[in-house]
Amino acid sequence: MKNNRILSLFLIVILLPLNLKAEGTGGFMKPVEYIVNLFDAGADVVLLAEDHGVRENLEFVRNLIPELYSHGVHVLGMEFGASEDQKVLDSLLAAPEYDEQLARELMFRYNCSWAIKEYTDLYRAAWDFNRTLGEGECKFRILNISYIYNWENFDGIRTPETMSAVFPKGNTEKYRADIIEDSVLSKAEKILILTGTIHAFTYFRYPYYDYTSPGFTRYDEGYMGQLLYRCIGDRVKCVCLHQPFPGYPGRDGGWVQPAGGKLEEYILASAEGPVAFSLEDNAAGHLIDSSYYSMGSTGLTLMDLFDGYVFLKPLSRLTSCTLDTLFAEGHSFEEIYAASPDPDWHPRPADMDDYWRRIRAFMDIPARYRGL
């Protein structure tokens, strides 16, 4: 947690009575400009923390590709993709003709339930951009930072033995950090990474209730972003794509607004349209958050969680991605059943109709964000 707690609390006292409308609104930028400026200012890795399946977020990343390239960033890292297929993906993005079915197959091999068109659309966007480059120019690359897991014989009980069988290449967080180190940082290159929020935290330590720990709180420091932060420090930045936070146990529902809704109120009162900003340099960073993330902390602020924030729309206006109805073409239900991930958290589908029902339910952003 950053060492500016006294300053944060002082600014909160001063700014909150003003409802943050008149003070501290400097530093708003266009989202694309903000991301490329992070790289220009010295970042080698920018982690975009997403809530999966939000159409606007993926459209934003898709539109970033040309600007990234013009600022010397030639790699987009994606949590959803297997390193075993990297050579095939590289060939797809450099091919004279785009193979949409191959793109589906690559995503299916990593996660047989990820029938979300906007993720494979990122492949198409990279291919389209590469077609604009000259023959000798470096191609834009999408880097798969995960590997293929084996859920087929998982019995629902998580032990070191059973999970070693599911994850034969070991801890996925270290695996991802190692790929980024070997494929990007060791070559003095830069990368934007799209990943789930928990994997993107850097200096923030993820809390859990633990009876044996001081203050009954244990903190995880082994996620991908945290590993990268320990390796390269401030050369890695964590930027949140606007999303709900998990609610505090026993008090909140499933999801809550960041800073109890004060963040949205502040942005909507201070800016028009999509904006992005540094949480350290903007008054919004000093807002207190009391979500699950605040467990074990007094006065947790938004800048204790992330370096920056991208606000495209209010939560109530964010929309669902597109179901790719051809995603499972050529695959049997038995194959899908065996490969279904996390079956102890999400029971395996009963049949193909159930498979598609579950995917549609997961992608329903208005339902996910209802009440926020």
C-alpha positions as CSV (number, residue, x, y, z in Angstrom):
1,M,0.0,0.0,0.0
2,K,1.4,3.4,-0.9
3,N,3.0,5.6,1.7
4,N,0.7,8.6,1.3
5,R,-2.1,7.6,3.8
6,I,-1.9,10.9,5.8
7,L,-2.1,12.9,2.6
8,S,-5.0,10.8,1.4
9,L,-7.0,11.2,4.5
10,F,-6.4,14.9,4.6
11,L,-7.6,15.3,1.0
12,I,-10.6,13.2,1.6
13,V,-11.7,15.5,4.5
14,I,-11.2,18.5,2.3
15,L,-12.8,17.2,-0.9
16,L,-15.8,15.1,0.2
17,P,-17.8,18.1,1.5
18,L,-17.4,19.6,-1.9
19,N,-18.7,16.3,-3.5
20,L,-15.5,16.4,-5.6
21,K,-17.1,18.7,-8.1
22,A,-14.9,21.7,-7.9
23,E,-11.6,20.4,-6.8
24,G,-9.1,17.9,-8.1
25,T,-10.7,17.2,-11.5
26,G,-7.4,17.7,-13.4
27,G,-5.7,14.8,-15.1
28,F,-8.6,13.5,-17.2
29,M,-7.5,12.2,-20.5
30,K,-8.9,10.3,-23.4
31,P,-8.6,6.6,-22.6
32,V,-6.4,5.7,-25.6
33,E,-4.2,8.7,-24.9
34,Y,-3.9,7.7,-21.2
35,I,-2.8,4.2,-22.0
36,V,-0.1,5.1,-24.6
37,N,1.2,7.9,-22.3
38,L,1.9,5.3,-19.6
39,F,4.2,3.5,-22.0
40,D,5.8,6.8,-23.2
41,A,6.4,7.7,-19.5
42,G,8.4,4.5,-18.9
43,A,6.0,1.6,-18.3
44,D,7.1,-1.7,-19.9
45,V,3.9,-3.6,-18.8
46,V,0.4,-2.2,-18.5
47,L,-2.1,-4.5,-17.0
48,L,-5.7,-3.8,-18.0
49,A,-7.9,-5.2,-15.2
50,E,-11.3,-6.3,-16.7
51,D,-14.5,-7.8,-15.6
52,H,-14.9,-10.5,-18.3
53,G,-17.4,-10.2,-21.1
54,V,-18.1,-6.4,-21.3
55,R,-18.4,-5.4,-24.9
56,E,-17.2,-1.8,-24.4
57,N,-13.9,-2.9,-22.8
58,L,-13.0,-5.2,-25.7
59,E,-13.9,-2.6,-28.3
60,F,-11.6,-0.2,-26.4
61,V,-8.7,-2.7,-26.5
62,R,-9.4,-3.4,-30.2
63,N,-9.2,0.3,-31.1
64,L,-6.0,0.6,-29.1
65,I,-3.9,-1.6,-31.4
66,P,-2.9,1.0,-34.0
67,E,-2.0,3.6,-31.3
68,L,0.0,1.0,-29.3
69,Y,2.0,0.2,-32.4
70,S,2.7,3.8,-33.2
71,H,4.1,4.2,-29.7
72,G,6.4,1.2,-29.9
73,V,4.2,-1.4,-28.2
74,H,3.9,-4.4,-30.5
75,V,2.4,-7.0,-28.2
76,L,-1.0,-7.5,-26.6
77,G,-1.1,-10.2,-23.9
78,M,-4.3,-12.2,-23.3
79,E,-5.2,-14.3,-20.3
80,F,-7.5,-16.3,-22.6
81,G,-5.1,-18.2,-24.8
82,A,-2.7,-21.2,-24.6
83,S,1.0,-20.8,-25.1
84,E,1.0,-24.2,-26.8
85,D,-0.8,-22.5,-29.7
86,Q,1.5,-19.5,-29.9
87,K,3.1,-20.4,-33.2
88,V,-0.2,-21.1,-34.8
89,L,-1.6,-17.8,-33.5
90,D,1.5,-15.9,-34.9
91,S,0.9,-17.6,-38.3
92,L,-2.8,-16.6,-38.2
93,L,-2.0,-13.0,-37.6
94,A,0.5,-12.9,-40.4
95,A,-1.4,-15.0,-42.9
96,P,-2.5,-13.5,-46.3
97,E,-6.1,-14.6,-45.5
98,Y,-7.9,-14.6,-42.1
99,D,-9.1,-17.9,-40.9
100,E,-12.1,-17.3,-38.6
101,Q,-12.6,-21.0,-37.8
102,L,-9.0,-21.4,-36.8
103,A,-9.4,-18.4,-34.4
104,R,-12.3,-20.2,-32.8
105,E,-10.3,-23.4,-32.5
106,L,-7.5,-21.6,-30.7
107,M,-9.9,-20.1,-28.2
108,F,-11.8,-23.3,-27.7
109,R,-8.6,-25.2,-26.9
110,Y,-7.9,-22.9,-24.0
111,N,-11.5,-22.6,-22.7
112,C,-14.3,-24.6,-24.3
113,S,-16.9,-22.2,-22.8
114,W,-15.4,-18.9,-24.1
115,A,-17.8,-18.5,-27.0
116,I,-17.5,-14.7,-26.9
117,K,-17.0,-13.2,-30.3
118,E,-15.3,-10.0,-29.1
119,Y,-12.3,-11.9,-27.7
120,T,-11.5,-13.6,-31.1
121,D,-12.3,-10.3,-32.7
122,L,-9.1,-9.1,-31.2
123,Y,-7.3,-11.6,-33.4
124,R,-9.1,-10.2,-36.4
125,A,-8.2,-6.6,-35.4
126,A,-4.5,-7.6,-35.1
127,W,-4.7,-9.3,-38.5
128,D,-6.4,-6.3,-40.1
129,F,-3.7,-4.0,-38.7
130,N,-0.8,-6.2,-39.8
131,R,-2.2,-6.0,-43.4
132,T,-1.5,-2.2,-43.3
133,L,2.2,-2.8,-42.5
134,G,5.0,-3.1,-45.0
135,E,6.7,-6.4,-45.8
136,G,9.7,-5.7,-43.6
137,E,7.9,-4.2,-40.7
138,C,7.5,-5.9,-37.3
139,K,4.1,-7.5,-37.1
140,F,1.7,-6.8,-34.2
141,R,1.5,-9.8,-32.0
142,I,-1.0,-11.3,-29.5
143,L,0.8,-13.2,-26.8
144,N,-1.1,-16.1,-25.1
145,I,0.0,-16.1,-21.5
146,S,-1.8,-19.2,-20.2
147,Y,-1.6,-22.9,-21.1
148,I,-4.0,-25.8,-21.6
149,Y,-5.5,-27.2,-18.4
150,N,-6.7,-30.8,-17.9
151,W,-10.1,-30.9,-16.1
152,E,-11.2,-34.3,-17.5
153,N,-10.5,-36.4,-14.5
154,F,-10.9,-33.8,-11.8
155,D,-13.1,-35.2,-9.0
156,G,-14.1,-31.9,-7.5
157,I,-11.8,-32.0,-4.5
158,R,-8.9,-29.5,-4.6
159,T,-5.7,-31.0,-3.1
160,P,-2.1,-30.5,-4.3
161,E,-2.3,-33.8,-6.0
162,T,-5.5,-33.2,-7.9
163,M,-4.6,-29.7,-8.9
164,S,-1.2,-30.8,-10.1
165,A,-3.0,-33.0,-12.5
166,V,-5.3,-30.2,-13.7
167,F,-2.3,-27.7,-13.9
168,P,0.5,-29.9,-15.2
169,K,2.8,-26.9,-15.9
170,G,2.4,-25.5,-12.4
171,N,1.1,-22.3,-10.8
172,T,-0.6,-20.4,-13.6
173,E,0.3,-17.0,-12.1
174,K,4.0,-17.7,-12.1
175,Y,3.6,-19.3,-15.6
176,R,2.1,-16.1,-16.9
177,A,4.7,-13.9,-15.3
178,D,7.5,-16.1,-16.6
179,I,6.1,-15.9,-20.2
180,I,6.0,-12.1,-20.0
181,E,9.6,-12.0,-18.7
182,D,10.9,-14.4,-21.3
183,S,8.9,-13.3,-24.3
184,V,8.8,-9.5,-23.8
185,L,10.9,-8.0,-21.0
186,S,14.0,-10.0,-21.7
187,K,13.9,-8.6,-25.3
188,A,13.5,-5.0,-24.0
189,E,9.9,-4.9,-25.5
190,K,6.7,-3.5,-24.0
191,I,3.3,-5.2,-23.6
192,L,-0.4,-4.3,-22.8
193,I,-2.1,-7.2,-21.0
194,L,-5.8,-7.9,-20.8
195,T,-6.6,-10.0,-17.8
196,G,-9.1,-10.5,-15.0
197,T,-8.8,-8.0,-12.1
198,I,-7.4,-10.4,-9.5
199,H,-4.4,-11.3,-11.8
200,A,-3.7,-7.6,-12.5
201,F,-3.1,-6.3,-8.9
202,T,0.5,-5.2,-8.4
203,Y,1.2,-3.4,-5.1
204,F,-2.3,-4.2,-3.7
205,R,-2.3,-7.5,-1.6
206,Y,-5.5,-9.5,-2.0
207,P,-7.1,-10.1,1.5
208,Y,-8.7,-13.2,3.0
209,Y,-10.1,-13.8,6.5
210,D,-7.6,-16.0,8.4
211,Y,-7.9,-16.9,12.1
212,T,-4.2,-17.4,12.5
213,S,-3.0,-14.1,10.9
214,P,-2.6,-10.7,12.5
215,G,-5.9,-8.8,12.4
216,F,-7.5,-12.1,11.2
217,T,-6.4,-11.2,7.7
218,R,-4.1,-13.0,5.3
219,Y,-2.8,-11.3,2.2
220,D,-2.0,-13.0,-1.1
221,E,1.0,-11.8,-3.0
222,G,1.4,-14.5,-5.6
223,Y,-0.7,-13.2,-8.5
224,M,0.8,-12.4,-11.9
225,G,0.8,-8.6,-11.5
226,Q,2.3,-8.9,-8.0
227,L,5.1,-11.1,-9.3
228,L,5.8,-8.6,-12.1
229,Y,5.7,-5.7,-9.6
230,R,8.3,-7.4,-7.4
231,C,10.5,-8.0,-10.5
232,I,10.3,-4.6,-12.2
233,G,8.6,-2.2,-9.8
234,D,6.9,0.9,-11.2
235,R,7.7,-0.3,-14.8
236,V,4.4,-2.3,-14.4
237,K,1.2,-0.3,-14.1
238,C,-2.3,-1.7,-13.1
239,V,-5.2,0.1,-14.7
240,C,-8.8,-0.7,-13.9
241,L,-11.5,-0.9,-16.6
242,H,-14.6,0.5,-14.8
243,Q,-16.3,-2.4,-13.0
244,P,-18.2,-3.4,-9.8
245,F,-16.2,-4.7,-6.8
246,P,-17.0,-7.7,-4.7
247,G,-19.2,-6.8,-1.7
248,Y,-18.0,-7.1,1.8
249,P,-19.1,-10.4,3.4
250,G,-22.2,-10.3,5.6
251,R,-23.0,-6.7,4.7
252,D,-23.2,-6.3,0.9
253,G,-24.8,-8.2,-1.9
254,G,-22.7,-9.8,-4.6
255,W,-21.3,-6.7,-6.2
256,V,-21.0,-3.0,-5.2
257,Q,-20.1,0.2,-6.9
258,P,-16.4,1.3,-6.5
259,A,-16.2,3.7,-3.5
260,G,-19.8,3.1,-2.8
261,G,-20.9,4.9,-5.9
262,K,-18.9,8.1,-5.2
263,L,-16.6,7.4,-8.1
264,E,-19.3,7.3,-10.7
265,E,-20.9,10.4,-9.2
266,Y,-17.6,12.3,-9.3
267,I,-16.8,11.3,-12.9
268,L,-20.2,12.1,-14.3
269,A,-20.2,15.5,-12.5
270,S,-16.7,16.3,-13.7
271,A,-16.3,15.0,-17.2
272,E,-18.1,14.2,-20.4
273,G,-17.7,11.0,-22.3
274,P,-15.1,8.3,-21.8
275,V,-12.1,9.4,-19.6
276,A,-9.0,7.9,-18.0
277,F,-6.8,9.2,-15.3
278,S,-4.0,8.5,-12.8
279,L,-5.5,7.7,-9.4
280,E,-2.5,9.2,-7.7
281,D,-2.9,12.6,-9.5
282,N,-6.7,12.8,-9.4
283,A,-9.0,13.5,-6.4
284,A,-10.9,10.3,-7.3
285,G,-7.9,8.3,-6.1
286,H,-8.5,9.5,-2.5
287,L,-12.0,8.1,-2.4
288,I,-12.5,5.5,0.4
289,D,-13.6,2.0,-0.8
290,S,-15.3,-0.4,1.6
291,S,-15.8,-3.4,-0.7
292,Y,-14.3,-6.8,-0.1
293,Y,-11.0,-5.3,-1.0
294,S,-11.0,-3.3,2.2
295,M,-10.9,-6.4,4.4
296,G,-8.2,-5.8,7.1
297,S,-7.6,-2.2,6.0
298,T,-8.8,1.1,7.5
299,G,-9.4,3.8,5.0
300,L,-8.6,1.9,1.8
301,T,-8.5,4.3,-1.1
302,L,-8.9,3.6,-4.8
303,M,-5.3,4.5,-5.4
304,D,-4.3,1.7,-3.0
305,L,-5.8,-0.7,-5.5
306,F,-4.8,0.6,-8.9
307,D,-2.4,3.1,-10.7
308,G,-5.1,4.3,-13.1
309,Y,-8.7,4.1,-14.1
310,V,-10.6,3.9,-17.4
311,F,-14.2,5.0,-17.4
312,L,-16.1,4.3,-20.7
313,K,-19.7,4.3,-19.4
314,P,-21.6,4.0,-16.1
315,L,-22.1,0.4,-15.0
316,S,-25.8,0.7,-15.9
317,R,-25.0,1.4,-19.5
318,L,-22.3,-1.3,-20.2
319,T,-23.4,-4.0,-22.5
320,S,-23.0,-7.7,-23.2
321,C,-20.7,-9.3,-25.7
322,T,-21.8,-11.3,-28.7
323,L,-22.4,-15.0,-28.5
324,D,-20.5,-16.9,-31.2
325,T,-23.0,-19.6,-32.1
326,L,-20.4,-21.4,-34.3
327,F,-17.9,-21.7,-31.5
328,A,-18.4,-25.4,-30.7
329,E,-18.8,-26.5,-34.3
330,G,-17.0,-29.8,-34.9
331,H,-16.8,-30.6,-31.2
332,S,-18.9,-33.3,-29.4
333,F,-20.8,-32.7,-26.2
334,E,-18.6,-35.4,-24.6
335,E,-15.5,-33.3,-25.4
336,I,-17.0,-30.2,-24.0
337,Y,-18.2,-32.0,-20.9
338,A,-14.7,-33.3,-20.2
339,A,-13.0,-30.0,-20.8
340,S,-15.4,-27.8,-18.9
341,P,-13.3,-25.7,-16.5
342,D,-13.7,-25.4,-12.7
343,P,-16.5,-28.0,-12.5
344,D,-16.6,-27.7,-8.7
345,W,-17.5,-24.0,-9.0
346,H,-19.6,-24.3,-12.2
347,P,-21.2,-27.8,-12.6
348,R,-20.5,-29.4,-15.9
349,P,-23.4,-28.8,-18.5
350,A,-26.1,-31.4,-18.6
351,D,-26.4,-31.3,-22.4
352,M,-25.7,-28.9,-25.3
353,D,-28.7,-26.8,-24.6
354,D,-27.5,-26.3,-21.0
355,Y,-24.0,-25.5,-22.3
356,W,-25.3,-22.6,-24.4
357,R,-27.7,-21.5,-21.6
358,R,-24.8,-21.2,-19.2
359,I,-22.7,-19.1,-21.6
360,R,-25.6,-16.8,-22.3
361,A,-26.2,-16.3,-18.6
362,F,-22.5,-15.5,-18.0
363,M,-22.5,-13.0,-20.8
364,D,-25.6,-11.1,-19.5
365,I,-24.0,-7.9,-18.3
366,P,-27.3,-6.1,-17.5
367,A,-28.3,-9.0,-15.2
368,R,-24.8,-9.1,-13.7
369,Y,-24.8,-5.4,-12.9
370,R,-28.5,-5.2,-12.0
371,G,-29.0,-2.8,-9.0
372,L,-25.7,-1.0,-9.5
